[in-house]
């Protein structure tokens, strides 16, 4: 997941925090399949919504940025 973070986020969010968050979600929910995906793209910025069978891990209007590829920009 760390590789999916924007450059700015990779510079401010410790990789250990990302690993811990992913491990916690996996322990709590197991491996889950995304049930929906929607992106609102405006140039190099996007707001992305993706949902899962568990509301607690849904992401609503999550900011992404294009940096020679799309990266999560929610630090």
PyMOL Python script that loads the backbone (N, CA, C, O; Angstrom):
from pymol import cmd

cmd.read_pdbstr("""\
ATOM      1  N   UNK A   1       0.811  -1.197   0.000  1.00  0.00           N
ATOM      2  CA  UNK A   1       0.000   0.000   0.000  1.00  0.00           C
ATOM      3  C   UNK A   1       0.854   1.260   0.000  1.00  0.00           C
ATOM      4  O   UNK A   1       0.446   2.279  -0.558  1.00  0.00           O
ATOM      5  N   UNK A   2       2.035   1.208   0.618  1.00  0.00           N
ATOM      6  CA  UNK A   2       2.893   2.389   0.673  1.00  0.00           C
ATOM      7  C   UNK A   2       3.230   2.876  -0.735  1.00  0.00           C
ATOM      8  O   UNK A   2       3.324   4.080  -0.973  1.00  0.00           O
ATOM      9  N   UNK A   3       3.409   1.946  -1.660  1.00  0.00           N
ATOM     10  CA  UNK A   3       3.751   2.296  -3.048  1.00  0.00           C
ATOM     11  C   UNK A   3       2.622   3.035  -3.745  1.00  0.00           C
ATOM     12  O   UNK A   3       2.859   3.709  -4.747  1.00  0.00           O
ATOM     13  N   UNK A   4       1.394   2.926  -3.237  1.00  0.00           N
ATOM     14  CA  UNK A   4       0.245   3.609  -3.831  1.00  0.00           C
ATOM     15  C   UNK A   4       0.056   5.030  -3.296  1.00  0.00           C
ATOM     16  O   UNK A   4      -0.856   5.733  -3.732  1.00  0.00           O
ATOM     17  N   UNK A   5       0.901   5.462  -2.363  1.00  0.00           N
ATOM     18  CA  UNK A   5       0.789   6.804  -1.807  1.00  0.00           C
ATOM     19  C   UNK A   5       1.496   7.815  -2.711  1.00  0.00           C
ATOM     20  O   UNK A   5       2.483   7.493  -3.371  1.00  0.00           O
ATOM     21  N   UNK A   6       0.976   9.035  -2.728  1.00  0.00           N
ATOM     22  CA  UNK A   6       1.602  10.122  -3.482  1.00  0.00           C
ATOM     23  C   UNK A   6       2.987  10.410  -2.908  1.00  0.00           C
ATOM     24  O   UNK A   6       3.316   9.998  -1.795  1.00  0.00           O
ATOM     25  N   UNK A   7       3.779  11.119  -3.684  1.00  0.00           N
ATOM     26  CA  UNK A   7       5.125  11.483  -3.227  1.00  0.00           C
ATOM     27  C   UNK A   7       5.056  12.244  -1.900  1.00  0.00           C
ATOM     28  O   UNK A   7       5.819  11.960  -0.976  1.00  0.00           O
ATOM     29  N   UNK A   8       4.144  13.205  -1.810  1.00  0.00           N
ATOM     30  CA  UNK A   8       4.012  13.995  -0.577  1.00  0.00           C
ATOM     31  C   UNK A   8       3.671  13.106   0.615  1.00  0.00           C
ATOM     32  O   UNK A   8       4.211  13.297   1.705  1.00  0.00           O
ATOM     33  N   UNK A   9       2.782  12.140   0.418  1.00  0.00           N
ATOM     34  CA  UNK A   9       2.400  11.253   1.520  1.00  0.00           C
ATOM     35  C   UNK A   9       3.543  10.315   1.903  1.00  0.00           C
ATOM     36  O   UNK A   9       3.773  10.060   3.085  1.00  0.00           O
ATOM     37  N   UNK A  10       4.266   9.798   0.889  1.00  0.00           N
ATOM     38  CA  UNK A  10       5.399   8.917   1.197  1.00  0.00           C
ATOM     39  C   UNK A  10       6.465   9.648   2.001  1.00  0.00           C
ATOM     40  O   UNK A  10       7.196   9.030   2.776  1.00  0.00           O
ATOM     41  N   UNK A  11       6.555  10.968   1.818  1.00  0.00           N
ATOM     42  CA  UNK A  11       7.545  11.749   2.553  1.00  0.00           C
ATOM     43  C   UNK A  11       7.097  12.099   3.967  1.00  0.00           C
ATOM     44  O   UNK A  11       7.924  12.484   4.793  1.00  0.00           O
ATOM     45  N   UNK A  12       5.799  11.973   4.264  1.00  0.00           N
ATOM     46  CA  UNK A  12       5.310  12.371   5.590  1.00  0.00           C
ATOM     47  C   UNK A  12       4.743  11.224   6.417  1.00  0.00           C
ATOM     48  O   UNK A  12       4.685  11.324   7.642  1.00  0.00           O
ATOM     49  N   UNK A  13       4.326  10.141   5.776  1.00  0.00           N
ATOM     50  CA  UNK A  13       3.718   9.020   6.497  1.00  0.00           C
ATOM     51  C   UNK A  13       4.749   7.904   6.644  1.00  0.00           C
ATOM     52  O   UNK A  13       5.239   7.390   5.638  1.00  0.00           O
ATOM     53  N   UNK A  14       5.086   7.519   7.867  1.00  0.00           N
ATOM     54  CA  UNK A  14       6.048   6.427   8.047  1.00  0.00           C
ATOM     55  C   UNK A  14       5.506   5.108   7.482  1.00  0.00           C
ATOM     56  O   UNK A  14       4.335   4.778   7.669  1.00  0.00           O
ATOM     57  N   UNK A  15       6.359   4.371   6.800  1.00  0.00           N
ATOM     58  CA  UNK A  15       5.944   3.108   6.209  1.00  0.00           C
ATOM     59  C   UNK A  15       5.405   2.158   7.285  1.00  0.00           C
ATOM     60  O   UNK A  15       4.496   1.373   7.016  1.00  0.00           O
ATOM     61  N   UNK A  16       5.952   2.226   8.483  1.00  0.00           N
ATOM     62  CA  UNK A  16       5.480   1.358   9.580  1.00  0.00           C
ATOM     63  C   UNK A  16       4.014   1.629   9.902  1.00  0.00           C
ATOM     64  O   UNK A  16       3.280   0.701  10.242  1.00  0.00           O
ATOM     65  N   UNK A  17       3.577   2.878   9.801  1.00  0.00           N
ATOM     66  CA  UNK A  17       2.173   3.220  10.054  1.00  0.00           C
ATOM     67  C   UNK A  17       1.261   2.597   9.000  1.00  0.00           C
ATOM     68  O   UNK A  17       0.177   2.107   9.314  1.00  0.00           O
ATOM     69  N   UNK A  18       1.710   2.621   7.757  1.00  0.00           N
ATOM     70  CA  UNK A  18       0.917   2.030   6.673  1.00  0.00           C
ATOM     71  C   UNK A  18       0.823   0.519   6.866  1.00  0.00           C
ATOM     72  O   UNK A  18      -0.259  -0.055   6.749  1.00  0.00           O
ATOM     73  N   UNK A  19       1.936  -0.118   7.158  1.00  0.00           N
ATOM     74  CA  UNK A  19       1.943  -1.572   7.380  1.00  0.00           C
ATOM     75  C   UNK A  19       1.014  -1.935   8.528  1.00  0.00           C
ATOM     76  O   UNK A  19       0.257  -2.901   8.433  1.00  0.00           O
ATOM     77  N   UNK A  20       1.066  -1.173   9.604  1.00  0.00           N
ATOM     78  CA  UNK A  20       0.206  -1.437  10.769  1.00  0.00           C
ATOM     79  C   UNK A  20      -1.276  -1.295  10.407  1.00  0.00           C
ATOM     80  O   UNK A  20      -2.095  -2.123  10.804  1.00  0.00           O
ATOM     81  N   UNK A  21      -1.615  -0.255   9.660  1.00  0.00           N
ATOM     82  CA  UNK A  21      -3.013  -0.036   9.281  1.00  0.00           C
ATOM     83  C   UNK A  21      -3.523  -1.159   8.378  1.00  0.00           C
ATOM     84  O   UNK A  21      -4.642  -1.640   8.554  1.00  0.00           O
ATOM     85  N   UNK A  22      -2.711  -1.570   7.424  1.00  0.00           N
ATOM     86  CA  UNK A  22      -3.113  -2.657   6.524  1.00  0.00           C
ATOM     87  C   UNK A  22      -3.257  -3.963   7.299  1.00  0.00           C
ATOM     88  O   UNK A  22      -4.198  -4.720   7.064  1.00  0.00           O
ATOM     89  N   UNK A  23      -2.341  -4.230   8.213  1.00  0.00           N
ATOM     90  CA  UNK A  23      -2.420  -5.458   9.011  1.00  0.00           C
ATOM     91  C   UNK A  23      -3.667  -5.460   9.888  1.00  0.00           C
ATOM     92  O   UNK A  23      -4.335  -6.485  10.022  1.00  0.00           O
ATOM     93  N   UNK A  24      -3.979  -4.314  10.482  1.00  0.00           N
ATOM     94  CA  UNK A  24      -5.179  -4.211  11.322  1.00  0.00           C
ATOM     95  C   UNK A  24      -6.446  -4.474  10.496  1.00  0.00           C
ATOM     96  O   UNK A  24      -7.335  -5.204  10.933  1.00  0.00           O
ATOM     97  N   UNK A  25      -6.521  -3.880   9.312  1.00  0.00           N
ATOM     98  CA  UNK A  25      -7.696  -4.087   8.456  1.00  0.00           C
ATOM     99  C   UNK A  25      -7.805  -5.549   8.032  1.00  0.00           C
ATOM    100  O   UNK A  25      -8.897  -6.116   8.013  1.00  0.00           O
ATOM    101  N   UNK A  26      -6.676  -6.153   7.695  1.00  0.00           N
ATOM    102  CA  UNK A  26      -6.687  -7.563   7.295  1.00  0.00           C
ATOM    103  C   UNK A  26      -7.116  -8.450   8.455  1.00  0.00           C
ATOM    104  O   UNK A  26      -7.905  -9.378   8.274  1.00  0.00           O
ATOM    105  N   UNK A  27      -6.599  -8.169   9.638  1.00  0.00           N
ATOM    106  CA  UNK A  27      -6.983  -8.947  10.825  1.00  0.00           C
ATOM    107  C   UNK A  27      -8.469  -8.783  11.135  1.00  0.00           C
ATOM    108  O   UNK A  27      -9.128  -9.740  11.542  1.00  0.00           O
ATOM    109  N   UNK A  28      -8.995  -7.582  10.944  1.00  0.00           N
ATOM    110  CA  UNK A  28     -10.385  -7.292  11.289  1.00  0.00           C
ATOM    111  C   UNK A  28     -11.382  -7.797  10.247  1.00  0.00           C
ATOM    112  O   UNK A  28     -12.459  -8.280  10.598  1.00  0.00           O
ATOM    113  N   UNK A  29     -11.021  -7.684   8.951  1.00  0.00           N
ATOM    114  CA  UNK A  29     -11.997  -7.948   7.891  1.00  0.00           C
ATOM    115  C   UNK A  29     -11.589  -9.069   6.945  1.00  0.00           C
ATOM    116  O   UNK A  29     -12.402  -9.506   6.130  1.00  0.00           O
ATOM    117  N   UNK A  30     -10.374  -9.536   7.031  1.00  0.00           N
ATOM    118  CA  UNK A  30      -9.891 -10.556   6.105  1.00  0.00           C
ATOM    119  C   UNK A  30      -9.679  -9.940   4.726  1.00  0.00           C
ATOM    120  O   UNK A  30      -9.641  -8.719   4.570  1.00  0.00           O
ATOM    121  N   UNK A  31      -9.545 -10.795   3.752  1.00  0.00           N
ATOM    122  CA  UNK A  31      -9.408 -10.323   2.376  1.00  0.00           C
ATOM    123  C   UNK A  31     -10.803 -10.078   1.822  1.00  0.00           C
ATOM    124  O   UNK A  31     -11.627 -10.992   1.801  1.00  0.00           O
ATOM    125  N   UNK A  32     -11.075  -8.878   1.381  1.00  0.00           N
ATOM    126  CA  UNK A  32     -12.405  -8.521   0.888  1.00  0.00           C
ATOM    127  C   UNK A  32     -12.326  -8.037  -0.554  1.00  0.00           C
ATOM    128  O   UNK A  32     -11.291  -7.550  -1.009  1.00  0.00           O
ATOM    129  N   UNK A  33     -13.422  -8.178  -1.247  1.00  0.00           N
ATOM    130  CA  UNK A  33     -13.512  -7.750  -2.639  1.00  0.00           C
ATOM    131  C   UNK A  33     -14.233  -6.409  -2.699  1.00  0.00           C
ATOM    132  O   UNK A  33     -15.258  -6.214  -2.046  1.00  0.00           O
ATOM    133  N   UNK A  34     -13.694  -5.502  -3.476  1.00  0.00           N
ATOM    134  CA  UNK A  34     -14.327  -4.207  -3.677  1.00  0.00           C
ATOM    135  C   UNK A  34     -15.678  -4.421  -4.366  1.00  0.00           C
ATOM    136  O   UNK A  34     -15.773  -5.188  -5.324  1.00  0.00           O
ATOM    137  N   UNK A  35     -16.717  -3.745  -3.877  1.00  0.00           N
ATOM    138  CA  UNK A  35     -18.054  -3.925  -4.458  1.00  0.00           C
ATOM    139  C   UNK A  35     -18.456  -2.805  -5.402  1.00  0.00           C
ATOM    140  O   UNK A  35     -19.342  -2.991  -6.235  1.00  0.00           O
ATOM    141  N   UNK A  36     -17.814  -1.632  -5.285  1.00  0.00           N
ATOM    142  CA  UNK A  36     -18.088  -0.549  -6.236  1.00  0.00           C
ATOM    143  C   UNK A  36     -16.906   0.396  -6.290  1.00  0.00           C
ATOM    144  O   UNK A  36     -16.096   0.470  -5.365  1.00  0.00           O
ATOM    145  N   UNK A  37     -16.828   1.120  -7.405  1.00  0.00           N
ATOM    146  CA  UNK A  37     -15.734   2.059  -7.648  1.00  0.00           C
ATOM    147  C   UNK A  37     -16.262   3.199  -8.496  1.00  0.00           C
ATOM    148  O   UNK A  37     -16.969   2.973  -9.478  1.00  0.00           O
ATOM    149  N   UNK A  38     -15.920   4.434  -8.119  1.00  0.00           N
ATOM    150  CA  UNK A  38     -16.319   5.602  -8.894  1.00  0.00           C
ATOM    151  C   UNK A  38     -15.234   6.658  -8.737  1.00  0.00           C
ATOM    152  O   UNK A  38     -14.789   6.941  -7.624  1.00  0.00           O
ATOM    153  N   UNK A  39     -14.809   7.239  -9.858  1.00  0.00           N
ATOM    154  CA  UNK A  39     -13.793   8.286  -9.814  1.00  0.00           C
ATOM    155  C   UNK A  39     -14.306   9.531 -10.502  1.00  0.00           C
ATOM    156  O   UNK A  39     -14.866   9.468 -11.596  1.00  0.00           O
ATOM    157  N   UNK A  40     -14.106  10.673  -9.845  1.00  0.00           N
ATOM    158  CA  UNK A  40     -14.390  11.976 -10.444  1.00  0.00           C
ATOM    159  C   UNK A  40     -13.037  12.614 -10.724  1.00  0.00           C
ATOM    160  O   UNK A  40     -12.348  13.065  -9.809  1.00  0.00           O
ATOM    161  N   UNK A  41     -12.662  12.648 -12.011  1.00  0.00           N
ATOM    162  CA  UNK A  41     -11.330  13.109 -12.405  1.00  0.00           C
ATOM    163  C   UNK A  41     -11.407  14.537 -12.920  1.00  0.00           C
ATOM    164  O   UNK A  41     -12.271  14.884 -13.725  1.00  0.00           O
ATOM    165  N   UNK A  42     -10.472  15.363 -12.431  1.00  0.00           N
ATOM    166  CA  UNK A  42     -10.360  16.751 -12.864  1.00  0.00           C
ATOM    167  C   UNK A  42      -8.877  17.037 -13.081  1.00  0.00           C
ATOM    168  O   UNK A  42      -8.161  17.397 -12.147  1.00  0.00           O
ATOM    169  N   UNK A  43      -8.426  16.873 -14.325  1.00  0.00           N
ATOM    170  CA  UNK A  43      -7.008  17.066 -14.622  1.00  0.00           C
ATOM    171  C   UNK A  43      -6.162  16.027 -13.913  1.00  0.00           C
ATOM    172  O   UNK A  43      -6.348  14.826 -14.106  1.00  0.00           O
ATOM    173  N   UNK A  44      -5.216  16.501 -13.078  1.00  0.00           N
ATOM    174  CA  UNK A  44      -4.325  15.596 -12.349  1.00  0.00           C
ATOM    175  C   UNK A  44      -4.849  15.232 -10.967  1.00  0.00           C
ATOM    176  O   UNK A  44      -4.147  14.595 -10.181  1.00  0.00           O
ATOM    177  N   UNK A  45      -6.077  15.634 -10.669  1.00  0.00           N
ATOM    178  CA  UNK A  45      -6.686  15.322  -9.374  1.00  0.00           C
ATOM    179  C   UNK A  45      -7.918  14.457  -9.573  1.00  0.00           C
ATOM    180  O   UNK A  45      -8.597  14.545 -10.596  1.00  0.00           O
ATOM    181  N   UNK A  46      -8.194  13.631  -8.596  1.00  0.00           N
ATOM    182  CA  UNK A  46      -9.400  12.801  -8.649  1.00  0.00           C
ATOM    183  C   UNK A  46      -9.930  12.604  -7.232  1.00  0.00           C
ATOM    184  O   UNK A  46      -9.171  12.590  -6.263  1.00  0.00           O
ATOM    185  N   UNK A  47     -11.237  12.454  -7.133  1.00  0.00           N
ATOM    186  CA  UNK A  47     -11.881  12.023  -5.898  1.00  0.00           C
ATOM    187  C   UNK A  47     -12.443  10.643  -6.203  1.00  0.00           C
ATOM    188  O   UNK A  47     -13.250  10.468  -7.116  1.00  0.00           O
ATOM    189  N   UNK A  48     -12.002   9.672  -5.423  1.00  0.00           N
ATOM    190  CA  UNK A  48     -12.343   8.276  -5.700  1.00  0.00           C
ATOM    191  C   UNK A  48     -13.153   7.710  -4.544  1.00  0.00           C
ATOM    192  O   UNK A  48     -12.810   7.876  -3.374  1.00  0.00           O
ATOM    193  N   UNK A  49     -14.234   7.040  -4.907  1.00  0.00           N
ATOM    194  CA  UNK A  49     -15.059   6.343  -3.922  1.00  0.00           C
ATOM    195  C   UNK A  49     -15.024   4.864  -4.255  1.00  0.00           C
ATOM    196  O   UNK A  49     -15.307   4.468  -5.386  1.00  0.00           O
ATOM    197  N   UNK A  50     -14.679   4.053  -3.273  1.00  0.00           N
ATOM    198  CA  UNK A  50     -14.746   2.614  -3.459  1.00  0.00           C
ATOM    199  C   UNK A  50     -15.292   1.997  -2.181  1.00  0.00           C
ATOM    200  O   UNK A  50     -14.960   2.404  -1.068  1.00  0.00           O
ATOM    201  N   UNK A  51     -16.142   0.999  -2.388  1.00  0.00           N
ATOM    202  CA  UNK A  51     -16.843   0.399  -1.257  1.00  0.00           C
ATOM    203  C   UNK A  51     -16.573  -1.097  -1.178  1.00  0.00           C
ATOM    204  O   UNK A  51     -16.182  -1.747  -2.148  1.00  0.00           O
ATOM    205  N   UNK A  52     -16.801  -1.604   0.018  1.00  0.00           N
ATOM    206  CA  UNK A  52     -16.574  -3.010   0.355  1.00  0.00           C
ATOM    207  C   UNK A  52     -17.798  -3.529   1.103  1.00  0.00           C
ATOM    208  O   UNK A  52     -18.704  -2.756   1.414  1.00  0.00           O
ATOM    209  N   UNK A  53     -17.834  -4.820   1.393  1.00  0.00           N
ATOM    210  CA  UNK A  53     -18.963  -5.351   2.159  1.00  0.00           C
ATOM    211  C   UNK A  53     -19.053  -4.791   3.589  1.00  0.00           C
ATOM    212  O   UNK A  53     -20.073  -4.973   4.254  1.00  0.00           O
ATOM    213  N   UNK A  54     -18.023  -4.129   4.057  1.00  0.00           N
ATOM    214  CA  UNK A  54     -18.003  -3.559   5.409  1.00  0.00           C
ATOM    215  C   UNK A  54     -17.921  -2.035   5.309  1.00  0.00           C
ATOM    216  O   UNK A  54     -16.940  -1.500   4.792  1.00  0.00           O
ATOM    217  N   UNK A  55     -18.934  -1.342   5.795  1.00  0.00           N
ATOM    218  CA  UNK A  55     -18.964   0.120   5.703  1.00  0.00           C
ATOM    219  C   UNK A  55     -17.742   0.783   6.343  1.00  0.00           C
ATOM    220  O   UNK A  55     -17.305   1.841   5.891  1.00  0.00           O
ATOM    221  N   UNK A  56     -17.201   0.181   7.370  1.00  0.00           N
ATOM    222  CA  UNK A  56     -16.094   0.790   8.110  1.00  0.00           C
ATOM    223  C   UNK A  56     -14.845   1.000   7.256  1.00  0.00           C
ATOM    224  O   UNK A  56     -14.011   1.843   7.584  1.00  0.00           O
ATOM    225  N   UNK A  57     -14.706   0.254   6.177  1.00  0.00           N
ATOM    226  CA  UNK A  57     -13.505   0.405   5.357  1.00  0.00           C
ATOM    227  C   UNK A  57     -13.794   1.046   3.995  1.00  0.00           C
ATOM    228  O   UNK A  57     -12.907   1.134   3.147  1.00  0.00           O
ATOM    229  N   UNK A  58     -15.029   1.488   3.793  1.00  0.00           N
ATOM    230  CA  UNK A  58     -15.348   2.210   2.561  1.00  0.00           C
ATOM    231  C   UNK A  58     -14.554   3.511   2.499  1.00  0.00           C
ATOM    232  O   UNK A  58     -14.276   4.125   3.529  1.00  0.00           O
ATOM    233  N   UNK A  59     -14.197   3.921   1.307  1.00  0.00           N
ATOM    234  CA  UNK A  59     -13.502   5.182   1.096  1.00  0.00           C
ATOM    235  C   UNK A  59     -14.401   6.058   0.232  1.00  0.00           C
ATOM    236  O   UNK A  59     -14.753   5.678  -0.885  1.00  0.00           O
ATOM    237  N   UNK A  60     -14.767   7.212   0.737  1.00  0.00           N
ATOM    238  CA  UNK A  60     -15.671   8.127   0.044  1.00  0.00           C
ATOM    239  C   UNK A  60     -14.895   9.399  -0.317  1.00  0.00           C
ATOM    240  O   UNK A  60     -14.307  10.048   0.549  1.00  0.00           O
ATOM    241  N   UNK A  61     -14.904   9.740  -1.604  1.00  0.00           N
ATOM    242  CA  UNK A  61     -14.219  10.946  -2.098  1.00  0.00           C
ATOM    243  C   UNK A  61     -12.778  11.045  -1.594  1.00  0.00           C
ATOM    244  O   UNK A  61     -12.344  12.093  -1.113  1.00  0.00           O
ATOM    245  N   UNK A  62     -12.062   9.958  -1.710  1.00  0.00           N
ATOM    246  CA  UNK A  62     -10.660   9.939  -1.312  1.00  0.00           C
ATOM    247  C   UNK A  62      -9.829  10.646  -2.374  1.00  0.00           C
ATOM    248  O   UNK A  62      -9.982  10.350  -3.559  1.00  0.00           O
ATOM    249  N   UNK A  63      -8.952  11.571  -1.987  1.00  0.00           N
ATOM    250  CA  UNK A  63      -8.170  12.313  -2.977  1.00  0.00           C
ATOM    251  C   UNK A  63      -7.029  11.472  -3.555  1.00  0.00           C
ATOM    252  O   UNK A  63      -6.276  10.827  -2.825  1.00  0.00           O
ATOM    253  N   UNK A  64      -6.926  11.498  -4.876  1.00  0.00           N
ATOM    254  CA  UNK A  64      -5.817  10.873  -5.601  1.00  0.00           C
ATOM    255  C   UNK A  64      -5.219  11.935  -6.499  1.00  0.00           C
ATOM    256  O   UNK A  64      -5.888  12.899  -6.870  1.00  0.00           O
ATOM    257  N   UNK A  65      -3.940  11.752  -6.851  1.00  0.00           N
ATOM    258  CA  UNK A  65      -3.227  12.701  -7.705  1.00  0.00           C
ATOM    259  C   UNK A  65      -2.445  11.927  -8.766  1.00  0.00           C
ATOM    260  O   UNK A  65      -1.925  10.839  -8.517  1.00  0.00           O
ATOM    261  N   UNK A  66      -2.381  12.524  -9.955  1.00  0.00           N
ATOM    262  CA  UNK A  66      -1.635  11.889 -11.034  1.00  0.00           C
ATOM    263  C   UNK A  66      -0.198  12.384 -11.001  1.00  0.00           C
ATOM    264  O   UNK A  66       0.058  13.578 -11.157  1.00  0.00           O
ATOM    265  N   UNK A  67       0.742  11.458 -10.796  1.00  0.00           N
ATOM    266  CA  UNK A  67       2.187  11.742 -10.780  1.00  0.00           C
ATOM    267  C   UNK A  67       2.869  10.671 -11.624  1.00  0.00           C
ATOM    268  O   UNK A  67       3.564   9.806 -11.090  1.00  0.00           O
ATOM    269  N   UNK A  68       2.672  10.727 -12.942  1.00  0.00           N
ATOM    270  CA  UNK A  68       3.125   9.648 -13.837  1.00  0.00           C
ATOM    271  C   UNK A  68       2.483   8.326 -13.433  1.00  0.00           C
ATOM    272  O   UNK A  68       3.111   7.271 -13.522  1.00  0.00           O
ATOM    273  N   UNK A  69       1.265   8.384 -13.002  1.00  0.00           N
ATOM    274  CA  UNK A  69       0.450   7.282 -12.501  1.00  0.00           C
ATOM    275  C   UNK A  69      -0.408   7.846 -11.385  1.00  0.00           C
ATOM    276  O   UNK A  69      -0.108   8.913 -10.849  1.00  0.00           O
ATOM    277  N   UNK A  70      -1.488   7.133 -11.025  1.00  0.00           N
ATOM    278  CA  UNK A  70      -2.392   7.631  -9.981  1.00  0.00           C
ATOM    279  C   UNK A  70      -1.938   7.144  -8.608  1.00  0.00           C
ATOM    280  O   UNK A  70      -1.616   5.971  -8.416  1.00  0.00           O
ATOM    281  N   UNK A  71      -1.923   8.090  -7.651  1.00  0.00           N
ATOM    282  CA  UNK A  71      -1.488   7.789  -6.295  1.00  0.00           C
ATOM    283  C   UNK A  71      -2.435   8.405  -5.274  1.00  0.00           C
ATOM    284  O   UNK A  71      -2.960   9.502  -5.464  1.00  0.00           O
ATOM    285  N   UNK A  72      -2.637   7.669  -4.187  1.00  0.00           N
ATOM    286  CA  UNK A  72      -3.489   8.127  -3.095  1.00  0.00           C
ATOM    287  C   UNK A  72      -2.842   9.350  -2.456  1.00  0.00           C
ATOM    288  O   UNK A  72      -1.663   9.325  -2.102  1.00  0.00           O
ATOM    289  N   UNK A  73      -3.616  10.411  -2.311  1.00  0.00           N
ATOM    290  CA  UNK A  73      -3.079  11.664  -1.772  1.00  0.00           C
ATOM    291  C   UNK A  73      -3.707  12.033  -0.431  1.00  0.00           C
ATOM    292  O   UNK A  73      -3.676  13.195  -0.024  1.00  0.00           O
ATOM    293  N   UNK A  74      -4.272  11.049   0.246  1.00  0.00           N
ATOM    294  CA  UNK A  74      -4.782  11.298   1.605  1.00  0.00           C
ATOM    295  C   UNK A  74      -3.705  10.856   2.588  1.00  0.00           C
ATOM    296  O   UNK A  74      -3.481   9.665   2.805  1.00  0.00           O
ATOM    297  N   UNK A  75      -3.057  11.834   3.165  1.00  0.00           N
ATOM    298  CA  UNK A  75      -1.957  11.527   4.096  1.00  0.00           C
ATOM    299  C   UNK A  75      -2.539  11.410   5.484  1.00  0.00           C
ATOM    300  O   UNK A  75      -1.807  11.155   6.440  1.00  0.00           O
TER     301      UNK A  75
END
""", "prot")
cmd.dss("prot")
cmd.show_as("cartoon", "prot")
cmd.util.cbc("prot")
cmd.orient("prot")
